[in-house]
Every structure is written in structure tokens, then in C-alpha cells.
């Protein structure tokens, strides 16, 4: 059963897509565990942090967001899918962070409500955050968090531009659909609801597009998918994750 964490990492950091990619390049074995990743970050400084304290912080945040634990089925699936298609990786990172960070889950409501071309600024995101979470954050803290949120959704592919940033539509890959459906199944969902869930909403696509990608995933052996009329069944082999 999927357990959603109440922790907040994006109040101090982003989803760190580039750092995660560098770490997985440095430690390429799919069975690598926390000791291997700690050695790469703390001893070998694979993330090129200037101080040991900065290395420890990076290690802590990456572990909090992505577990880095091959004994966890969700991580095993994530790590396997990460290896197959580079284009899927930024959105995969956001999908995993959605599970392990309450700020990502809350902010999905905001960013997914925007239309392609809508302006995105730290001020607007901070205002949404204060409305969503009340007085839990000072104005300075809200602006800091909003920058991390904007950067994270930018890294995941939902935001275009540098000086002026606007919402853009994400193009999910087969791997992203597989991960979203797995999250849905682990949450107890089934059938049609798997394609309309909050996990599926992160893919920024129509239900028909997601169904088409699920059919491709089934042909590739990434899941089992039966689709006859309005009846849809999704399942995963025991060795999938």
C-alpha cells in the first residue's frame, strides 16, 4: 500500500534532477544501496559540493525524496524505469517526489491549474502558497519556498523560459505512465480511476493519450493491461518492482 509522506524537502531544496542523474551515473548498479550512494557523495564528492556539510545536505535531501533503497519496491521500479529513457527522467523525478514531499503534492493543484502560456513568477507562487497554507510561512519563507517549487516544476518540464517563465505542456513517456499506474494500483485504485487519479494528473495529458501509452507499455512487458470497451484492468508482475 502506498504511503504518502508528510515531510517537506522543497522548503529547503528543489527536486534535484541533475544531481540525481549524476549520482546514478556515478553509481550505476541497480542494486546499489545507501552505503554506495553515501560513499559516492560524501567520499568521492560526485556532486562536486564545495564543503563536506554541503555533501551531507545533498545526501540527506536525495535520500528523503528518492529513498535510494533497493529493498523498497517503489524505488526499485523507479530506478529501473530511470535507465530506459532519458526523456522520462525529469517527470519521473517529480512523480517520486510527489510521493515523498507534501509541498510537491500541494503545489500540483496550482501548477496543473495553469494553462500553457500562463506567466509563472515567484510572487504568484508565494501568494498561492500563503493562501493554501495560511500563516504557516512568513513572507520571506514563502518566497524562498516558491522559488524552489518553481525551479522543481521547471526541472520536471512544466515551465518554459528563463527570465520570463510560462507554463508549458509536458509530454509524458511510457515510463511515466507505468510509474503513475503503479502508484495508483498501490493506492488501491483500479480500472478507469487509474487514468483520472492525482498520480495520472501529473502526466498533464488526456485520458485517451494515457491509455494509448499504457497499451504500448503492455506490449513492452512493463505491465499487464486489458482494455475492452469501458473495462480496463492494470496489473504488475511480482518481479516488476
C-alpha positions as CSV (number, residue, x, y, z in Angstrom):
1,X,0.0,0.0,0.0
2,X,1.3,3.4,-1.0
3,X,2.2,5.7,1.9
4,X,2.4,9.4,1.2
5,X,5.0,11.3,3.3
6,X,4.1,14.5,5.1
7,X,7.7,15.6,5.0
8,X,8.7,18.8,3.3
9,X,12.0,18.9,1.4
10,X,11.2,21.6,-1.1
11,X,11.1,24.2,1.7
12,X,14.9,24.0,1.5
13,X,15.8,22.3,-1.8
14,X,14.5,21.5,-5.2
15,X,13.8,18.1,-6.7
16,X,17.5,18.0,-7.8
17,X,17.0,16.2,-11.1
18,X,20.6,17.0,-12.3
19,X,22.1,15.8,-9.1
20,X,20.1,12.6,-9.1
21,X,21.2,11.9,-12.7
22,X,24.8,12.5,-11.7
23,X,24.5,10.2,-8.7
24,X,23.0,7.4,-10.8
25,X,25.8,7.8,-13.4
26,X,28.4,7.5,-10.7
27,X,26.7,4.5,-9.1
28,X,25.2,2.7,-12.0
29,X,24.3,-0.7,-10.4
30,X,20.5,-1.1,-9.9
31,X,21.2,-3.0,-6.7
32,X,23.3,-0.2,-5.1
33,X,22.2,0.9,-1.7
34,X,22.5,3.8,0.7
35,X,26.1,2.9,1.6
36,X,27.1,3.0,-2.1
37,X,25.4,6.3,-2.6
38,X,26.8,7.8,0.6
39,X,30.3,6.8,-0.5
40,X,29.8,8.4,-3.9
41,X,28.5,11.7,-2.5
42,X,30.4,12.0,0.8
43,X,33.8,10.4,0.0
44,X,34.1,10.8,-3.8
45,X,32.2,14.1,-4.0
46,X,30.5,13.1,-7.2
47,X,28.1,16.1,-6.9
48,X,31.1,18.5,-6.7
49,X,30.0,20.2,-3.5
50,X,32.4,22.7,-2.1
51,X,32.2,21.6,1.6
52,X,31.5,18.3,3.4
53,X,28.5,19.9,5.1
54,X,27.0,20.6,1.6
55,X,27.6,17.0,0.6
56,X,25.8,15.8,3.7
57,X,22.8,18.1,3.0
58,X,22.7,16.8,-0.6
59,X,22.8,13.2,0.6
60,X,20.0,13.9,3.1
61,X,17.7,15.5,0.6
62,X,18.2,13.0,-2.1
63,X,17.6,10.1,0.3
64,X,14.4,11.9,1.6
65,X,13.0,12.4,-1.8
66,X,14.1,9.2,-3.6
67,X,14.7,6.7,-0.8
68,X,17.8,5.3,-2.5
69,X,16.9,1.9,-1.0
70,X,16.7,-1.2,-3.3
71,X,14.7,-3.0,-0.6
72,X,11.8,-0.7,-1.4
73,X,9.6,-1.8,-4.4
74,X,8.8,1.7,-5.3
75,X,12.4,2.7,-5.5
76,X,13.3,-0.5,-7.5
77,X,10.7,0.3,-10.1
78,X,11.8,4.0,-10.3
79,X,15.4,3.0,-10.7
80,X,14.6,0.5,-13.4
81,X,12.5,3.0,-15.3
82,X,15.2,5.7,-15.0
83,X,17.6,3.5,-17.0
84,X,15.3,3.1,-20.1
85,X,14.6,6.5,-21.5
86,X,16.4,9.8,-20.6
87,X,13.4,11.9,-21.7
88,X,11.3,10.3,-19.0
89,X,13.6,11.2,-16.1
90,X,12.7,14.7,-15.2
91,X,9.0,13.8,-14.9
92,X,9.8,10.6,-13.1
93,X,11.7,12.6,-10.5
94,X,8.7,14.8,-9.9
95,X,6.4,11.7,-9.7
96,X,8.6,10.2,-7.0
97,X,8.9,13.5,-5.1
98,X,5.1,13.7,-5.2
99,X,5.0,10.7,-3.0
100,X,7.7,11.9,-0.6
101,X,7.1,15.6,-0.3
102,X,3.8,17.2,0.7
103,X,4.8,20.5,-0.9
104,X,5.0,18.8,-4.3
105,X,1.6,17.3,-3.8
106,X,0.0,20.6,-2.7
107,X,1.7,22.6,-5.5
108,X,0.4,20.2,-8.2
109,X,-3.0,21.8,-7.6
110,X,-1.5,25.2,-8.5
111,X,0.8,24.3,-11.4
112,X,-1.6,21.9,-13.1
113,X,-4.4,24.6,-13.0
114,X,-2.3,26.9,-15.1
115,X,-2.8,26.9,-18.9
116,X,0.0,26.8,-21.5
117,X,1.5,30.3,-21.8
118,X,0.4,31.5,-18.4
119,X,3.0,33.5,-16.6
120,X,4.7,31.9,-13.6
121,X,6.6,34.1,-11.1
122,X,7.9,33.6,-7.5
123,X,5.5,36.2,-6.3
124,X,2.4,34.5,-7.7
125,X,3.6,31.1,-6.4
126,X,4.3,32.6,-3.0
127,X,0.8,34.2,-2.9
128,X,-0.8,30.8,-3.8
129,X,1.3,29.2,-1.0
130,X,0.1,31.7,1.6
131,X,-3.5,31.2,0.6
132,X,-3.1,27.4,0.6
133,X,-1.2,27.1,3.9
134,X,-2.4,30.2,5.7
135,X,0.1,31.8,8.1
136,X,2.4,28.8,8.4
137,X,5.1,30.6,6.4
138,X,6.4,34.1,6.7
139,X,6.5,36.2,3.6
140,X,10.3,35.7,3.3
141,X,9.9,31.9,3.8
142,X,7.0,31.7,1.3
143,X,9.1,33.4,-1.4
144,X,12.0,31.0,-0.8
145,X,9.8,28.0,-1.0
146,X,8.1,29.4,-4.1
147,X,11.5,29.7,-5.8
148,X,12.2,26.0,-5.0
149,X,8.8,25.0,-6.2
150,X,9.1,26.9,-9.5
151,X,12.6,25.5,-10.1
152,X,11.3,22.0,-9.4
153,X,8.4,22.2,-11.8
154,X,10.8,23.8,-14.3
155,X,13.2,20.9,-13.9
156,X,10.3,18.5,-14.5
157,X,9.4,20.1,-17.7
158,X,6.3,22.1,-16.8
159,X,7.8,25.6,-17.2
160,X,9.5,27.2,-20.1
161,X,11.8,30.2,-20.3
162,X,14.5,31.7,-18.1
163,X,13.9,35.5,-17.5
164,X,10.2,35.2,-18.2
165,X,8.7,31.8,-17.3
166,X,5.5,30.4,-18.6
167,X,3.5,27.2,-18.2
168,X,4.0,24.6,-20.9
169,X,2.5,21.2,-21.5
170,X,4.6,18.1,-20.6
171,X,4.9,15.2,-22.9
172,X,5.0,12.0,-20.8
173,X,6.8,8.9,-21.9
174,X,5.7,5.3,-21.5
175,X,7.8,5.0,-18.3
176,X,6.0,7.9,-16.7
177,X,2.6,6.2,-17.4
178,X,3.9,2.9,-15.9
179,X,5.0,4.7,-12.7
180,X,1.8,6.6,-12.4
181,X,-0.3,3.5,-12.8
182,X,1.9,1.6,-10.3
183,X,1.3,4.4,-7.8
184,X,-2.4,4.2,-8.5
185,X,-2.5,0.4,-8.0
186,X,-0.6,0.7,-4.8
187,X,-3.1,3.2,-3.6
188,X,-5.9,0.8,-4.1
189,X,-7.3,2.2,-7.3
190,X,-8.4,0.2,-10.3
191,X,-9.9,0.4,-13.8
192,X,-10.8,3.8,-15.1
193,X,-9.9,5.6,-11.9
194,X,-6.2,4.8,-12.5
195,X,-6.2,7.2,-15.5
196,X,-8.0,10.0,-13.7
197,X,-6.2,9.9,-10.4
198,X,-4.0,12.6,-8.9
199,X,-1.0,10.5,-10.0
200,X,-2.2,10.4,-13.6
201,X,-2.9,14.2,-13.5
202,X,0.8,14.8,-13.1
203,X,1.3,13.5,-16.6
204,X,-0.5,16.5,-18.0
205,X,-2.3,14.5,-20.7
206,X,-5.7,13.4,-21.8
207,X,-7.1,10.0,-20.6
208,X,-7.0,8.7,-24.1
209,X,-3.3,9.6,-24.5
210,X,-2.5,7.8,-21.3
211,X,-4.5,4.7,-22.3
212,X,-2.5,4.6,-25.6
213,X,0.8,4.8,-23.7
214,X,-0.4,2.1,-21.3
215,X,-1.1,-0.2,-24.3
216,X,2.5,0.4,-25.5
217,X,3.8,-0.3,-22.0
218,X,1.9,-3.6,-22.1
219,X,3.4,-4.6,-25.4
220,X,6.8,-3.8,-23.9
221,X,6.1,-6.1,-21.0
222,X,6.2,-3.3,-18.4
223,X,2.7,-4.0,-17.1
224,X,-0.4,-6.0,-17.9
225,X,-3.2,-4.1,-19.4
226,X,-6.6,-5.3,-20.5
227,X,-8.8,-2.8,-22.3
228,X,-12.2,-4.0,-23.6
229,X,-14.7,-1.2,-24.2
230,X,-15.1,0.7,-20.9
231,X,-13.4,-2.1,-18.9
232,X,-9.8,-1.6,-18.0
233,X,-7.6,-3.7,-15.9
234,X,-4.0,-2.9,-14.9
235,X,-1.7,-5.2,-13.0
236,X,2.0,-5.7,-12.5
237,X,4.1,-8.9,-12.3
238,X,5.6,-9.7,-9.0
239,X,9.1,-9.1,-10.3
240,X,8.3,-5.7,-11.8
241,X,9.2,-3.8,-8.7
